[in-house]
Amino acid sequence: MYLSILLSIILIGLGLIHFNWVIGGKFGFSESLPTKESGERVLNPKKIDSAIVGIGLTIFGIFYVLKSGLIEYSLPAWIIKYGSWIIPIIFLLRAIGEFRYVGFFKSIKKTEFGKLDTKLFSPLCLAIGILGLIIHLVK
């Protein structure tokens, strides 16, 4: 139960950061986008992109609130079954990365994003993935 609540707080918090960007907030925005060594952004997300990611992260957080049993609500068995695997796999794949700009195995590491990704973003994704698997396997 405690791991589910911790995971839901992390995911909803990340969702709130994305919603902050939707309404024009700048906290962490430029640092969270991968860049080429020249400083050129690899991604140029629009507000709708941040909203979609924010909604997804918030839904994932709510999934773990419901899974914790803190709120009595029964999700369909197929959502529990697949969600318990899909959510951790998404974050584990993000931690591994695409081998160029993102993840533990990226080749571009010296940019501001690359350094933050190595120290914070990829380890956080790995932790989310592992916690999700632990929650799934324990319940």
N, C-alpha and C positions, 0 to 999 in steps of 0.2 A: 504494500500500500504506500509506504513512504517513498519508494523509488518512483512509483507512478506519479505521485504528487510532485516530486522534484522534477521529473521529466516534463510534466505539464506546465510547471512554472517556467522552466527554461524555454519551452516551445512557444508558450503564449507571450513571454517576454520578447522573444525574437520576432514574433508576429507584430507586436506593438512597435518595435523599431521600424519594421517595414511600413506600417501604417503611418508612422511619423514622417517617413519619406514621401508618402502619398500626399500629405497635407503641406509639404514644403520644408519639413525639417531637414537639417543638414548633418546631424550627429552621426558620424561614422560612415556617411554615404560614400565619399570618394575613397576612403580607405578600404571599403568592402568590395571594390571593383578591381578585377585583375587588369594589369597594364603590361604593355610590351616594355622592353628595356628602355625604349625611347621615351616612355611616359604616356604613350598613346593608349587610351582605354581599349580593352578587348570587347567589352560590353558597354552599351549605352542604353540602359533600361529606361523605359517610360514609366510614368506614375501607375499606369494600369498593370505593368509587370510587377511593380512593388506590391500593388494591391492583391494580385493573384497569389504571390508568394506569402504575403501576410495572412491571407485567408487560409491558405494551405497549412501554414505553421500553426495558426490558431485552431483549426480543425484537428490537427494532430494533437495539440495540447488538450483539447476537450476530450478526444479519444482516451487519453491517459487519465484524465479526471474521472471519466466514466468507468474505466477499467479498474481504478483504485477502489471503487465501491463507496467513495465519499458521497456521491450522489446516486440515489437509487434510480436507475434507468436501464432497461434492457435493450441493448443493441442486437440486431439480427446476428445470428451465429456466424454467418459468412463474413460480416464486417469485422468481427473480433478475430476470426481465423486469418483472414488475409491482411487486415490492418496490422496485426501483431507481427507479421513477417515483412510486409511492404515498407512500413515506416522505418524500421531499423536498417533495412537493406538500402533504402534511399540515402540515409546518412552515412552508412559504411562506404557506399560507392563514392559519395562526395569526399569522404576522407581520403580514399585512395586517389581520386582525381582523374583528370584526363591526360596526365603526363606532360603537359606543356606549362599551363599557368596555374592550375588548381590542384590541391591535394598533396599528400606526403611525397609522391613520386614526380612532382613537377620539375621541369628543367629550368624554368625562369624563376629564380629564387631571390634575387638581389633587389627587386623592386619593393616599394613600400608595402604593397599588397602581399607580395611573396613572403616577406618577413612576417607579417601579421598572420598570414595563412599558416605558416609553419608553427608559429608560437601559440596561436589562438583558434583560428577558424577550423583547421583540420583536426586538431585534438578535440575541440568541442563536438564536431561531427562524429568523431570516433567514439567519444563518451556517450553521446546520444544513441548511437547505433548499438553499442554494447549494453547500455542500460535497457534499451528496448528489447534486446534479445534475452537479457536476464529476466525481465518482467514476464516475457512470453514463456520462457522455459520453466519458471518457478510456479506460475499459475496453472 
